[in-house]
């Protein structure tokens, strides 16, 4: 069998942790090979070894059957290996072309030949159906387009093997569909793809084979055609996983969140939330369904004090909190699991233990007379880390060193533990594996059952359908439909999200 890439018996250690323990993965030519594992299982570490960002303690790598030593990413590029990271490596103020050629600029008479590069990138983009405008600035294009720029960056450098790290974590359903088409077109052109993921439906849909790793060890490599979602899930987490969400009928009480005629501008000063009205009652989960960019982010930022509202009112438990500062919003009984965990959820260079008390550090017992009581802080953090199964070498480890999923679990632990009257969960399971998703959903439902109000914003339609008691569909800055999950389906929701009205979308009855 001819393999494009082989990683044989790889071992990678960090202080106090073995991230990869004797793992083998063999990727055939022209296949999409999934690398599946829980958060913190060692998937990204293994691929960072292949891409030359880390050096393994043991094991060997072969490319096209030849043993190689990959000392850095430039060497990986020379060997035809490219990587698209989960958090994109792009310069916001540069154009698409400037980002793609960065570090390998074509020159003519000592000057960078931008026109030549733009022409070449346009040709590459057309060849693989990427539809990227080489002259657009990164800050002006969607997240899905930015990901295509990252893919183009690897192709421009001549990659034959592409590593895609959680590529669908930030995409809308439509963009995911388009990405799958792009992946298939890359395979037809002779490329091989390693897909790091824990979205089982996508593996079943697009992959040929799947290597499963658990807690740093290789478990098995299976043919996707001969397996199913349930089997993959139990291989990944080492136990049976329930995909069915058990919850009793909601018993909503009084309004906790009441929004009236809210108007909010985006960063370009364009009105993006338009005269919006929304209520969330005690003891219910309201899910907001919508395509990214229809005002959901700005709505959540306005409620949580991260963005100013132009007009209208936001009330929590009868108290007007419009344009309160974030701390005042928190103290009014609001918890916030933010959409961007790095920007708004964590101080990455602080220990994870200190991140666990970011909302409460100034209160007793964590602080006395403005002096922090580290003993109490780390005691609390240890308890939350254990309860929420946050995989970290210790509570003193920097937040930056944790996998994305474990960072997310830490934020959820902090916010849910305070048991606020209103819990806002924006993309709470983004980048989480099935075991963690199951756990988070249970926690949201527990809060609801305690009589708390939960506002869930998610691009995962099955999550919205499964977890919500009521679904508010958001389109063009407004709530265009308010329906019960039992009275609709994903197809109808998709049409409503695209702007069809209820009659045109057609009910599921």
Secondary structure, DSSP 8 states (H G I E B T S, - for coil): --EEEEEEEEEEEETTEEEEEEEEEEEETT-EEEEE--TTSSHHHHHHHHTTSS--SEEEEEETTEEE---SHHHHHHTTEEEE-SS----TTSBHHHHHHTTS--EETTEE-HHHHHHHHHHHHHHTT----TTSBGGGS-HHHHHHHHHHHHHHTT-SEEEEESTTTT--HHHHHHHHHHHHHHHHTT-EEEEEE--HHHHHHH-SEEEEEETTEEEEEEEGGG--HHHHHHHHHSS----S---------SEEEEEEEEEEE-TTS-EEEEEEEEEEETTEEEEEE--TTSSHHHHHHHHHTSS-EEEEEEEETTEE-TT--HHHHHHTTEEEE-S-IIIII--TTSBHHHHTTTTTTTSTTTEETTEE-HHHHHHHHHHHHHHTT---S-TTSBGGGS-HHHHHHHHHHHHHHTT-SEEEEESTTTT--HHHHHHHHHHHHHHHHTT-EEEEE-S-HHHHHHH-SEEEEEETTEEEEEE-GGG--HHHHHHHHTT--HHHH----
